[in-house]
């Protein structure tokens, strides 16, 4: 695992100066690759690489790497899991290799097949390849977006990097806060692809590649997941094929020249990965679990059960220190506001794992592929109600009922309003409204009107709706899963895992997000994924030979944290400080007197807006880290 960056040459800057820029970019992402680093600079491009050595630990595997012909130069972040098979095929064609690295295989494959090489790669990657003859730069990101790739383009300037902080080392990068991304953040709790929180900086979409040459920037999507043509096989055959495919996905991710282990929560997904690793390994699997010293937020007992079953070398850590000790520093690794509170336990479990291993397998992806979240059962109930309640009642009576409900800060009025609002809409917007972390009434109540006017009517629901209608299926659940695979998965889950593991120089691999598993799961009929209230039905069925029913069917906890308690105790002083500042990022967006009203209500025992208050706190943490106290307007340019 590594960090990459680079830029097209700036003609009015000396080579020594641009070499210094590259060095600063690499130093800013040192945590992604502490083992080695290198830069490349010629008349057309500058490239930088930081290496975390996983395959071929020798210096021969260092980057930037030049092809055998001398024409191509690559910097590469990720792993190509099927590189041994590709290498064997190329060797049969007469190709010779200087190293044992997947990087050289990737570079050689590109030299022989060009951009078509992406169709053959099974892995997680962000790739940059410079063609010294044709003077063009080729960039690509893996199919699901496991590895990040940020782009900066303005005028004649073009740059890229694994993290925003590296781009901010370049003197020509002068971003401003992007206001529609701010609104996206509060509704989604992250900034969706391909925006970033800064104007001028974008994310390359998952499954997308890009070419920069003299004629401009050319982007195309090289992969998408299809829900068309459902598998027409009996359920027992589907679960057998699925189990075989998942086992192979685990197998190819166990290739490593450094110690390897797994995250273990005791849930279905991570338990299945650990069970398959134990089946495929002659040595005990190293497993790592995290818990909190708070009743109701500790799953280590279930993880311990799996560890005992598969005789793993198990490590546990309970977070007892105050969250205020580190959470602001941990948040800096995101470079953007990010409000999924599970980033904190993810950081700690990565830190724990790094003490024993350099690579960890994780169970991420099972919920999005196989309908594992409770929100899918809620959405199913809402859709049933839409079918049962006549349209005139939903469209004409419900608005009247909404007006008659109590103020929005009263319980259960808030839930009733959310349900009625969702039922009045079409299924795609109903899904958005039910799952948005800010409701529209709350946003309208809090937002400054001058900020809202500059958004010119922008609605974050358009993002969800666009993906929902892009899916090549009429099945509602499949459309919802496609939407989450395109938004929540790369924008939240994979960002969290990448940044928190890389903060600890740990590589994380996700077998359930092998693109073959994703493509196969997409074609499984939705009735086999969500069966009544039984979530991930077909995945559980496929894992029954491996896991007991008490693991398969226990209530899902997720990576939860005691957020309401934190806000009343450990983080109260921080909130009192941030919510009472006149010069703050929040004050540019919200009416702070109304924010303080919500904050005080929370301190008095109400927990209606716990996540919303947390997201406001995390926005201010980001603003203080990256913008500073001197900002007068959301549009003020930042210093490079």
C-alpha positions in Angstrom: 0.0 0.0 0.0 1.3 3.4 -0.9 0.7 7.1 -1.6 1.1 8.7 -4.9 1.1 12.2 -6.4 2.3 14.4 -9.2 1.7 17.2 -11.6 2.2 18.3 -15.2 5.3 20.4 -15.3 4.9 24.1 -14.6 7.0 25.9 -17.2 7.9 29.0 -15.2 9.3 27.1 -12.2 12.8 25.7 -12.0 13.5 21.9 -11.8 15.0 22.4 -8.3 11.8 24.1 -7.1 9.5 21.5 -8.6 11.6 18.7 -7.2 11.1 20.4 -3.8 7.3 20.4 -4.4 7.4 16.7 -5.0 9.4 16.1 -1.9 6.8 18.1 0.2 3.9 16.1 -1.4 5.6 12.9 -0.5 6.4 14.0 3.1 2.8 15.0 3.6 1.6 11.4 3.0 4.5 9.7 4.6 2.1 7.6 6.8 0.8 5.9 3.6 4.3 4.6 2.8 7.0 4.8 5.4 9.3 2.2 3.9 10.6 4.0 0.9 10.0 7.1 -1.3 11.0 8.4 -4.7 10.5 11.2 -7.2 10.6 11.5 -11.0 10.9 14.7 -12.9 11.3 15.3 -16.7 10.3 18.0 -19.1 6.6 17.0 -19.0 5.7 15.6 -15.6 6.6 15.3 -11.9 5.8 12.1 -10.0 6.2 11.1 -6.4 5.7 7.8 -4.5 5.7 6.7 -0.9 6.0 2.9 -0.4 4.6 0.5 2.2 6.3 -2.7 1.2 4.0 -5.7 0.8 5.1 -7.7 -2.3 8.8 -7.9 -3.2 10.4 -6.2 -0.3 13.6 -5.4 -2.2 14.6 -2.0 -3.5 13.8 -3.3 -7.0 10.1 -2.8 -6.3 10.5 0.9 -5.4 8.7 3.5 -7.4 8.5 5.6 -9.6 9.3 2.6 -11.9 10.4 2.9 -15.5 9.3 0.3 -18.0 11.9 -2.0 -19.6 11.6 0.0 -22.8 12.1 3.3 -21.0 8.9 4.8 -22.4 6.6 4.5 -19.5 6.9 5.6 -15.8 4.4 4.5 -13.2 3.4 5.4 -9.6 0.9 3.0 -8.2 -1.1 2.7 -4.9 -2.7 -0.6 -4.2 -2.4 -4.3 -4.9 -3.1 -6.4 -8.0 -4.2 -9.8 -6.6 -4.1 -11.7 -9.8 -0.7 -10.5 -10.9 0.9 -14.0 -10.7 -1.5 -15.2 -13.3 -1.0 -12.2 -15.5 2.8 -12.5 -15.1 2.8 -16.2 -16.1 0.8 -15.4 -19.2 3.1 -12.5 -20.2 6.2 -14.7 -19.6 4.8 -17.4 -22.0 4.6 -14.6 -24.6 8.3 -14.0 -24.1 8.3 -11.1 -21.6 11.0 -11.0 -19.0 10.8 -9.3 -15.6 13.4 -7.6 -13.4 11.4 -7.8 -10.1 8.8 -9.9 -8.4 6.5 -7.0 -7.9 2.9 -6.5 -9.0 3.9 -3.0 -10.1 6.2 -4.2 -12.9 3.5 -6.6 -14.0 1.0 -3.7 -14.2 3.4 -1.5 -16.1 4.2 -4.3 -18.6 0.6 -5.1 -19.1 -0.1 -1.4 -19.8 2.8 -1.3 -22.3 1.4 -4.3 -24.2 -2.4 -3.6 -24.0 -2.8 0.1 -23.2 -5.9 1.1 -21.3 -7.5 -2.3 -21.9 -5.3 -3.6 -19.2 -7.9 -2.3 -16.6 -10.3 -5.1 -17.7 -7.8 -7.7 -16.5 -6.9 -6.3 -13.2 -8.4 -7.7 -10.0 -7.3 -5.5 -7.2 -7.5 -2.1 -5.4 -5.6 0.6 -7.1 -4.9 4.2 -8.0 -2.6 4.3 -11.0 -0.7 7.1 -12.7 1.4 6.3 -15.9 3.4 8.8 -17.9 4.1 8.2 -21.6 7.4 9.9 -22.3 7.0 9.5 -26.1 3.4 10.7 -26.6 3.6 13.1 -23.6 0.3 12.0 -22.0 -0.6 11.1 -18.4 -3.0 8.2 -17.7 -4.8 7.9 -14.4 -7.2 5.1 -13.2 -9.0 4.2 -10.0 -10.2 0.7 -9.1 -13.8 -0.4 -9.8 -15.3 0.1 -6.4 -13.2 3.0 -5.2 -11.1 1.3 -2.5 -8.1 3.5 -3.2 -8.5 7.3 -3.4 -7.4 9.6 -6.2 -7.8 13.4 -6.1 -7.4 15.7 -9.0 -6.7 19.4 -9.3 -7.3 21.2 -12.6 -7.3 25.0 -13.1 -6.1 26.8 -16.2 -2.8 25.2 -17.4 -2.3 23.4 -14.1 -3.1 19.8 -13.4 -2.1 17.7 -10.4 -3.2 14.5 -8.6 -2.6 12.8 -5.3 -3.8 10.1 -2.9 -4.9 12.7 -0.4 -5.8 16.4 -0.5 -3.1 17.4 1.9 -0.5 16.5 -0.8 -2.2 18.8 -3.3 -2.2 21.6 -0.8 1.6 21.5 -0.8 1.6 22.9 -4.4 1.8 26.7 -4.6 -0.6 26.9 -7.6 -3.4 25.0 -5.7 -5.6 27.7 -4.2 -8.9 26.0 -3.4 -12.0 27.6 -2.0 -14.7 25.9 0.0 -17.3 24.4 -2.3 -20.8 25.3 -0.9 -22.8 22.5 -2.5 -20.3 20.0 -1.0 -20.9 21.6 2.4 -24.7 20.9 2.0 -23.9 17.4 0.8 -21.8 16.8 3.8 -24.5 17.6 6.3 -27.1 15.4 4.5 -24.8 12.5 3.9 -22.1 12.9 6.6 -19.4 12.8 3.9 -18.6 14.6 0.7 -19.7 12.3 -2.2 -17.5 11.4 -5.2 -16.5 13.1 -7.5 -16.6 16.4 -5.5 -14.4 17.4 -2.7 -15.0 20.0 -0.1 -12.8 22.3 -2.1 -13.6 23.8 -5.5 -11.0 22.9 -8.1 -10.2 19.6 -6.4 -12.2 16.6 -7.5 -12.2 12.8 -6.9 -11.8 10.5 -9.8 -14.9 8.3 -9.7 -14.6 4.6 -8.9 -14.3 2.6 -12.1 -13.1 5.6 -14.1 -9.9 6.4 -15.9 -8.6 9.7 -17.3 -6.1 10.8 -19.9 -4.4 14.2 -20.0 -2.7 15.2 -23.3 -2.2 18.3 -25.4 -5.9 18.3 -26.4 -7.2 18.4 -22.9 -8.6 16.1 -20.2 -10.5 13.0 -21.3 -12.5 10.9 -18.8 -14.4 7.7 -19.2 -16.0 5.0 -17.1 -14.5 1.6 -17.8 -16.6 -0.4 -15.4 -20.0 -0.5 -13.8 -22.0 -3.1 -11.9 -25.1 -4.5 -13.7 -28.2 -5.8 -12.0 -29.6 -6.9 -15.3 -30.2 -10.6 -16.1 -30.7 -12.1 -12.6 -29.3 -15.6 -12.1 -31.8 -18.3 -13.0 -30.7 -21.1 -10.7 -32.1 -22.8 -7.6 -31.1 -21.1 -4.3 -28.9 -24.0 -3.2 -26.8 -23.7 -6.3 -26.5 -19.9 -5.9 -25.3 -20.2 -2.3 -22.8 -22.9 -3.3 -21.4 -20.8 -6.2 -21.3 -17.8 -3.9 -19.4 -19.6 -1.2 -16.8 -20.8 -3.7 -16.3 -17.3 -5.1 -15.9 -15.7 -1.7 -13.4 -18.4 -0.7 -11.3 -17.7 -3.8 -11.5 -13.9 -3.1 -10.1 -14.5 0.4 -7.4 -16.9 -1.0 -6.0 -14.4 -3.5 -5.9 -11.7 -0.8 -3.7 -13.8 1.5 -0.7 -13.4 -0.8 1.8 -11.3 1.1 5.5 -11.1 1.9 4.8 -9.5 5.3 2.7 -10.6 8.3 -1.0 -10.8 7.6 -4.1 -10.9 9.8 -7.8 -9.8 10.0 -10.2 -7.4 11.7 -12.8 -9.4 13.7 -16.0 -7.8 15.1 -17.9 -11.1 15.6 -20.5 -10.1 12.9 -21.3 -12.2 9.9 -19.0 -10.6 7.4 -15.7 -10.4 9.4 -16.4 -13.9 10.9 -16.8 -15.4 7.5 -13.5 -13.9 6.3 -11.7 -15.1 9.4 -13.2 -18.6 9.1 -12.2 -18.9 5.4 -8.7 -17.6 6.2 -8.4 -20.2 8.9 -9.5 -22.9 6.4 -6.9 -21.7 3.9 -4.0 -21.2 6.3 -1.7 -23.7 8.0 -0.8 -21.1 10.7 -3.2 -19.5 13.2 -4.8 -16.3 11.8 -3.9 -13.1 13.6 -7.2 -11.4 14.6 -7.8 -8.0 16.1 -11.0 -6.7 17.9 -11.9 -3.4 19.5 -14.4 -2.4 22.1 -15.5 0.4 24.3 -15.7 0.5 28.1 -19.4 1.3 27.8 -22.3 -1.1 28.2 -24.1 -1.8 24.9 -21.1 -0.8 22.7 -18.8 -3.8 23.1 -18.8 -6.7 20.6 -15.6 -8.3 21.7 -17.4 -11.2 23.4 -18.7 -12.3 19.9 -15.3 -11.8 18.4 -13.8 -13.9 21.1 -16.3 -16.7 20.3 -15.1 -16.7 16.6 -11.5 -16.5 17.7 -11.9 -19.5 19.9 -13.8 -21.5 17.2 -11.0 -21.0 14.6 -8.1 -21.0 17.1 -6.8 -17.6 16.0 -4.0 -15.6 17.5 -6.4 -13.1 19.0 -5.7 -9.5 20.1 -8.2 -7.2 21.9 -8.2 -3.6 22.8 -10.8 -1.7 24.9 -10.9 2.1 24.4 -10.9 3.6 27.9 -9.1 6.9 27.3 -11.1 10.0 26.7 -12.1 10.5 23.0 -11.0 14.2 23.4 -7.4 13.0 23.7 -7.0 12.2 20.0 -10.1 12.6 17.9 -9.2 16.0 16.5 -5.8 14.7 15.4 -7.3 11.5 14.0 -9.8 13.6 12.0 -7.0 15.4 10.2 -6.3 12.3 8.1 -9.6 12.8 6.2 -8.7 16.3 4.8 -12.5 16.8 4.4 -15.3 17.0 7.0 -16.3 13.4 7.8 -18.9 12.5 10.4 -19.2 8.7 10.5 -18.2 8.2 14.2 -17.0 4.7 13.6 -13.8 6.2 12.2 -12.6 6.3 15.9 -12.8 2.5 16.6 -11.5 1.9 13.1 -8.4 3.9 13.9 -7.9 2.0 17.1 -8.4 -1.4 15.6 -5.9 -0.5 12.8 -3.4 0.7 15.4 -3.8 -2.6 17.3 -3.5 -4.7 14.1 -0.3 -2.8 13.0 1.5 -4.0 16.2 1.3 -7.5 14.8 0.8 -7.4 11.1 1.2 -5.2 8.0 -1.8 -6.4 6.1 -5.4 -7.0 7.5 -8.4 -8.5 5.8 -11.8 -7.0 6.6 -15.4 -7.8 6.1 -16.6 -4.5 4.5 -19.0 -4.8 1.5 -21.3 -7.5 2.7 -24.0 -5.1 3.7 -24.1 -3.2 0.4 -23.9 -6.3 -1.7 -26.4 -8.4 0.2 -28.8 -5.9 1.9 -27.4 -6.0 5.4 -28.5 -2.7 6.8 -31.7 -2.1 8.8 -32.5 0.8 6.5 -33.3 -1.7 3.8 -36.1 -3.3 5.9 -37.4 0.2 6.8 -37.4 1.1 3.1 -39.2 -2.1 2.3 -41.9 -1.3 4.8 -42.3 2.2 3.4 -42.7 0.8 -0.1 -45.3 -1.6 1.1 -47.2 1.3 2.6 -46.9 3.3 -0.7 -48.6 0.4 -2.5 -51.3 0.0 0.2 -52.2 3.6 0.8 -54.0 5.3 -2.2 -52.1 8.0 -4.0 -54.7 10.8 -3.3 -54.4 10.1 0.5 -50.6 10.3 0.4 -50.5 13.4 -1.8 -53.4 15.4 -0.4 -54.1 14.2 3.2 -50.5 13.7 4.4 -49.4 17.4 3.8 -52.3 18.4 6.0 -51.3 15.9 8.7 -47.7 17.2 8.5 -48.8 20.8 9.2 -50.8 19.6 12.3 -47.9 17.8 13.9 -46.0 19.2 16.9 -42.8 21.2 16.4 -39.9 19.3 14.9 -38.0 18.9 18.2 -40.7 16.9 19.8 -40.7 13.1 19.9 -42.3 11.1 18.3 -43.4 14.0 16.0 -40.0 14.0 14.2 -40.3 10.3 13.2 -43.9 10.8 12.1 -42.9 13.7 10.0 -40.0 11.7 8.4 -42.3 8.8 7.6 -45.1 11.0 6.1 -42.6 13.0 4.1 -41.1 9.9 2.7 -44.4 8.3 1.8 -45.5 11.5 -0.1 -42.5 11.1 -2.4 -41.5 8.6 -5.1 -39.4 5.6 -3.9 -36.0 7.2 -4.8 -36.6 10.4 -2.9 -38.3 8.5 -0.1 -35.1 6.5 0.4 -33.1 9.7 0.5 -35.4 11.4 3.0 -35.5 8.4 5.3 -31.7 8.0 5.4 -30.5 11.6 5.2 -28.8 12.6 8.4 -30.2 16.2 8.2 -33.9 16.5 7.5 -34.9 19.4 5.2 -36.9 21.1 8.0 -33.9 21.0 10.3 -31.6 22.4 7.5 -34.1 25.2 6.7 -34.3 26.0 10.5 -30.6 26.2 11.0 -29.1 27.5 7.7 -28.2 31.1 7.1 -30.3 32.5 4.3 -27.4 34.2 2.6 -25.6 30.8 2.4 -28.7 29.0 1.1 -29.3 31.7 -1.6 -25.9 31.1 -3.0 -26.7 27.4 -3.4 -29.4 28.4 -6.0 -31.8 25.6 -5.0 -29.3 22.8 -5.0 -30.8 19.6 -3.4 -28.5 16.7 -2.3 -31.3 14.3 -3.1 -30.4 14.7 -6.8 -27.3 12.6 -6.2 -29.2 9.6 -4.8 -31.9 10.0 -7.5 -29.5 10.1 -10.4 -27.9 6.8 -9.3 -31.2 5.2 -8.5 -32.4 5.8 -12.1 -29.1 4.9 -13.7 -29.3 1.3 -12.4 -30.2 -1.1 -15.2 -33.1 -2.8 -13.4 -36.7 -2.1 -12.4 -36.3 -3.9 -9.1 -36.4 -1.3 -6.3 -34.1 -3.0 -3.8 -31.5 -3.5 -6.5 -31.7 0.1 -7.4 -31.2 1.1 -3.8 -28.2 -1.3 -3.5 -26.7 0.2 -6.7 -27.1 3.7 -5.2 -25.3 2.7 -2.0 -22.5 1.0 -3.9 -22.0 4.2 -5.8 -22.4 6.7 -2.9 -22.2 5.4 0.6 -19.7 2.6 0.0 -16.9 4.7 -1.7 -17.8 8.0 0.1 -18.1 6.7 3.6 -17.1 3.1 4.3 -14.0 2.9 2.0 -12.8 6.4 2.9 -13.0 5.5 6.6 -11.1 2.2 6.2 -8.5 3.7 3.9 -7.6 6.7 5.9 -7.7 5.1 9.3 -5.6 2.1 8.2 -3.2 4.2 6.3 -2.9 6.5 9.3 -1.3 3.5 11.0 0.6 2.3 7.8 -1.6 -0.7 7.6 -2.9 -2.2 4.4 -6.5 -3.4 4.5 -8.0 -5.9 2.0 -11.7 -6.5 1.5 -12.6 -9.9 -0.1 -16.3 -9.2 -0.2 -15.6 -6.3 -2.5 -13.7 -8.4 -5.1 -15.4 -7.2 -8.3 -16.3 -10.8 -9.1 -18.3 -11.1 -5.9 -19.9 -7.7 -6.5 -20.9 -8.7 -10.0 -22.3 -12.0 -8.9 -24.2 -10.6 -6.0 -25.8 -8.0 -8.2 -27.3 -10.8 -10.3 -28.7 -12.7 -7.3 -32.5 -12.0 -7.1 -33.2 -9.4 -4.4 -35.7 -11.8 -2.8 -32.8 -14.0 -1.8 -31.0 -11.0 -0.2 -33.8 -9.5 1.9 -36.3 -12.1 2.9 -38.9 -10.5 5.2 -36.7 -9.1 8.0 -33.9 -11.6 7.3 -31.1 -9.4 5.9 -28.2 -10.9 3.9 -30.2 -14.1 3.6 -28.2 -15.7 0.8 -24.9 -14.8 2.3 -25.8 -16.3 5.6 -27.0 -19.5 3.9 -23.7 -19.7 2.0 -21.8 -19.4 5.2 -23.8 -22.0 7.3 -21.2 -24.7 6.9 -18.7 -22.3 8.5 -20.6 -20.3 11.1 -23.2 -21.1 13.8 -26.7 -19.7 13.8 -26.0 -17.6 16.9 -23.4 -15.7 14.9 -25.4 -15.6 11.7 -28.7 -14.4 13.2 -27.7 -12.3 16.2 -28.8 -8.6 16.1 -26.4 -6.5 14.1 -24.6 -3.8 16.1 -22.2 -2.3 13.6 -19.1 -0.4 14.6 -21.1 1.7 17.2 -19.8 4.3 19.6 -21.5 5.9 22.6 -22.0 9.2 20.8 -24.7 10.8 22.9 -22.7 10.1 26.0 -19.6 11.5 24.5 -21.4 14.8 23.6 -22.6 15.2 27.2 -19.3 14.3 28.8 -15.9 14.0 27.1 -16.8 16.3 24.3 -19.0 18.8 26.1 -16.3 21.4 26.7 -15.3 21.1 23.0 -18.8 21.7 21.9 -19.3 24.6 24.3 -16.2 26.2 22.8 -17.0 25.5 19.1 -20.7 26.3 19.2 -20.0 29.7 20.9 -17.4 31.0 18.6 -18.3 34.0 16.4 -15.5 33.3 14.0 -16.0 29.7 12.9 -16.8 27.6 9.9 -20.2 26.7 11.3 -21.1 30.4 11.7 -20.6 30.8 7.9 -23.3 28.2 7.3 -25.7 28.2 10.3 -27.6 30.5 12.6 -25.5 29.7 15.7 -28.1 30.8 18.2 -30.3 28.0 16.9 -27.4 25.5 16.9 -26.8 26.4 20.5 -30.5 25.7 21.3 -30.1 22.2 20.0 -26.8 21.8 21.9 -28.4 22.9 25.2 -31.4 20.6 24.6 -29.0 17.7 24.2 -27.1 18.6 27.5 -30.5 18.6 29.2 -31.1 15.0 28.3 -32.7 15.1 24.8 -31.0 13.0 22.2 -33.1 13.8 19.1 -30.2 15.4 17.2 -27.2 13.5 18.4 -25.8 12.7 14.9 -26.5 16.2 13.6 -24.7 17.8 16.5 -21.8 15.5 16.0 -21.6 16.3 12.3 -21.6 20.0 13.1 -18.8 19.5 15.6 -16.8 17.5 13.1 -17.3 20.2 10.4 -15.8 22.7 12.8 -12.9 20.4 13.7 -12.2 20.1 10.0 -12.5 23.9 9.5 -10.2 24.7 12.3 -7.6 22.2 11.0 -7.7 23.2 7.4 -9.1 26.8 7.1 -8.4 28.6 10.3 -9.8 31.5 12.3 -9.2 34.2 9.7 -11.8 33.1 7.1 -14.5 35.7 6.4 -16.6 33.9 3.8 -17.1 30.3 2.5 -15.7 31.6 -0.8 -12.5 33.0 0.6 -9.5 31.4 -1.1 -7.2 29.4 1.2 -3.5 29.9 1.3 -1.5 27.1 -0.4 
